[in-house]
Amino acid sequence: MRFTDNELNSLRLAVKDKLSPRRYNHTLGVERAAAMIAEKCAKEPISEIRAAALLHDITKEFSHEEQLVLIEKYQIKVTESDLMSPETLHALTASPYIIENYPHFADELVLSAISCHTVGRPDMDVAEAIIFVADFIEEGRTYDVSVRLREKLYSELDKSGSILNMVLALCCAVIESITCTVSHLEEQSMFVHPVTLLTRDAFIKRRDEILRLVDSGKRT
C-alpha cells in the first residue's frame, strides 16, 4: 500500500502526541535516514518505509509492565531470549498495537520492518534492513560508531554504481551495526539476543555472495 503525503503528515502528528520530544525527534531522524537509503537501494517503496520509520518506536516508551500486558493481550509468542532482552520487546508489541490503533498503516511491509528493527532477522529483506540500519545511524545518534557508519554508508551510496553495489553497502552496514551493538553489550556484560548473532552470520554470507557476483561482473 502506498501512502500519500497527507496521510504521512497525519501520521507524524498522531505519533508526536504519543512520544516524548526526544523520542519523536529520533523517529523523524530515522524517517529521514530510511527514506534517503531507500531512494538509493533498489527503489524501495518509500512511503511504506517512511510509515515504518514513523511507527517503529510507537510502544518504545511503555514500561516493562505495560509491555507484558500487551504481550498477554495480543497473545504474542515470546521466547526466553526475548524476555531476557526487555529493551527489545517494543518491536514485538508494536505490530499488533499498530493493527489496533493505526489500522490504515498496518501494511505488511510496515509491520515486518518494525518487528525486526531491534534484534534483526537472518532473512531480512532490503526494506527491513533499511529500517534496521536507519535506527542505528540517524543524525541524532552522536555516538562515534554511529557517526562513522553513517558517513561511511552515505559515502558509499553517493558513489555512482549499480544497485547491487548499493545493496552491498547496506548489507555491510547491517553487519557493522550489529558488531558494534554486540561489542557494547558484551562490554556491559549484557545479554546478546541469539537472533542478532544469527542475523550477522547470515548477512556475512549474503555479503560474500554479493561480492562474488560483483567480482564476476568485473571479469565479464
C-alpha positions in Angstrom: 0.0 0.0 0.0 1.3 3.4 -0.9 0.6 6.3 1.4 0.1 9.9 0.4 2.0 12.9 1.7 -1.2 14.0 3.6 -1.5 10.6 5.2 2.1 10.6 6.3 1.7 14.1 7.7 -1.3 13.0 9.7 0.7 10.1 11.0 3.5 12.3 12.1 1.1 14.4 14.1 -0.5 11.3 15.6 2.9 9.9 16.6 4.0 13.2 18.0 1.2 13.1 20.5 2.3 9.6 21.7 6.0 10.1 22.1 8.3 12.3 24.2 10.0 15.1 22.3 13.3 13.2 22.4 11.8 10.0 21.1 9.8 11.9 18.4 13.0 13.7 17.2 14.7 10.3 16.9 11.7 9.0 15.0 11.9 11.8 12.5 15.6 11.2 12.1 15.0 7.5 11.4 12.4 8.5 8.8 14.8 10.8 7.0 17.6 8.3 7.1 15.4 5.5 5.9 14.0 7.5 3.0 17.4 8.5 1.9 18.7 5.0 1.9 15.6 3.7 0.2 15.9 6.2 -2.7 19.3 4.6 -3.4 18.7 0.9 -2.8 16.6 -0.8 -5.4 13.9 2.0 -5.4 12.1 0.5 -2.5 8.5 1.7 -1.7 9.5 4.8 0.1 6.1 5.8 1.5 5.8 2.5 3.3 9.3 2.7 4.6 8.6 6.2 5.9 5.5 4.9 7.7 7.5 2.1 9.2 10.1 4.6 10.5 7.4 6.8 12.0 5.8 3.9 13.9 8.9 1.8 14.7 9.1 3.1 18.3 5.4 3.6 19.0 5.5 1.3 22.1 9.1 2.0 23.0 8.3 4.3 25.9 5.8 1.8 27.5 7.1 0.4 30.8 8.2 -3.2 31.1 4.9 -4.0 32.9 3.0 -2.4 30.1 4.9 -4.4 27.5 4.0 -7.6 29.3 0.3 -6.6 29.4 0.4 -6.1 25.7 2.1 -9.4 25.2 -0.7 -11.1 27.1 -3.4 -9.0 25.4 -2.3 -9.7 21.9 -1.2 -13.3 22.7 2.3 -12.6 21.3 4.7 -15.5 21.2 7.9 -14.6 23.0 11.0 -16.6 23.7 13.1 -16.7 26.8 15.7 -14.7 24.9 13.1 -12.0 24.2 12.3 -11.8 27.9 16.0 -11.6 28.6 16.2 -8.6 26.3 13.4 -6.4 27.7 14.6 -3.3 25.8 13.7 -5.1 22.5 10.1 -6.1 23.4 8.7 -2.9 21.8 9.5 -4.4 18.4 7.1 -7.3 19.2 4.3 -5.3 20.8 4.3 -2.6 18.1 2.8 -4.6 15.3 -0.5 -5.7 17.0 -0.7 -2.3 18.6 -0.5 -0.7 15.2 -3.1 -3.0 13.8 -5.5 -2.0 16.6 -4.7 1.7 16.8 -3.3 2.7 13.3 -5.1 0.1 11.1 -4.7 2.2 7.9 -0.9 1.9 8.3 -0.9 -1.8 9.2 0.8 -2.7 5.9 2.7 -6.0 5.6 6.0 -4.2 4.8 5.5 -1.7 7.7 4.8 -4.4 10.2 7.6 -6.7 9.1 10.2 -3.9 9.1 9.1 -2.8 12.6 9.1 -6.4 14.0 12.8 -7.0 13.3 14.2 -3.5 13.8 15.8 -4.3 17.2 17.3 -7.8 17.1 17.2 -8.3 13.3 16.3 -11.4 11.5 18.6 -13.6 9.3 16.3 -13.3 6.2 15.6 -9.6 6.4 14.8 -8.1 3.0 16.0 -4.7 1.8 13.2 -2.7 3.3 13.6 -4.4 6.7 17.4 -3.9 6.6 16.8 -0.2 5.8 14.8 0.4 8.9 17.3 -1.7 11.0 20.2 0.4 9.8 18.4 3.8 9.8 17.6 3.3 13.5 21.3 3.0 14.2 22.7 5.8 12.0 20.1 8.6 12.1 21.7 12.0 12.6 20.5 12.2 16.2 22.8 9.3 17.1 26.0 11.1 18.1 27.9 8.0 19.2 31.3 7.7 17.4 30.3 4.3 15.9 27.0 5.7 14.6 28.6 8.8 13.1 31.3 6.7 11.4 28.9 4.2 10.0 26.5 7.0 8.8 29.3 8.8 7.0 30.6 5.5 5.5 27.2 4.3 4.3 26.2 7.7 2.8 29.5 8.0 1.1 29.1 4.5 -0.4 25.5 5.2 -1.5 26.6 8.5 -3.1 29.1 6.8 -5.4 27.9 6.0 -8.9 27.4 2.3 -9.3 24.9 -0.5 -9.7 22.0 -1.3 -7.4 24.0 -4.4 -6.4 26.8 -2.3 -5.1 24.3 -0.2 -3.1 22.7 -3.2 -1.6 26.2 -4.5 -0.8 26.8 -1.2 1.1 23.5 -1.7 3.1 24.4 -5.3 3.8 27.8 -4.2 5.2 26.1 -1.6 7.3 23.9 -4.2 8.9 26.9 -6.3 9.8 28.8 -3.3 11.2 25.9 -2.0 13.2 25.4 -5.5 14.8 29.1 -5.9 15.5 29.1 -2.5 17.3 26.0 -3.4 19.3 27.3 -6.8 20.3 30.6 -5.3 21.4 28.8 -2.7 23.5 26.5 -5.3 25.1 29.4 -7.6 25.9 31.4 -4.7 27.4 28.4 -4.0 29.7 28.0 -7.8 30.5 24.6 -7.6 29.0 22.6 -10.4 27.2 23.0 -10.6 23.5 20.0 -11.9 21.7 20.9 -15.1 19.7 18.8 -13.9 16.7 21.1 -10.9 16.5 24.1 -13.2 16.1 22.3 -15.3 13.6 21.4 -12.2 11.6 25.1 -11.1 11.5 26.2 -14.6 10.3 23.5 -14.6 7.6 24.4 -11.1 6.4 28.1 -12.0 6.3 27.2 -14.9 4.0 25.0 -12.6 1.9 27.8 -10.0 1.7 30.2 -12.6 0.5 27.7 -13.8 -2.2 27.2 -10.3 -3.4 31.0 -9.7 -3.5 31.3 -12.8 -5.7 28.7 -11.5 -8.1 30.3 -8.1 -8.2 33.7 -9.7 -8.9 32.2 -12.0 -11.5 30.7 -9.0 -13.3 34.1 -7.2 -13.4 35.6 -10.2 -15.2 33.0 -10.4 -17.9 
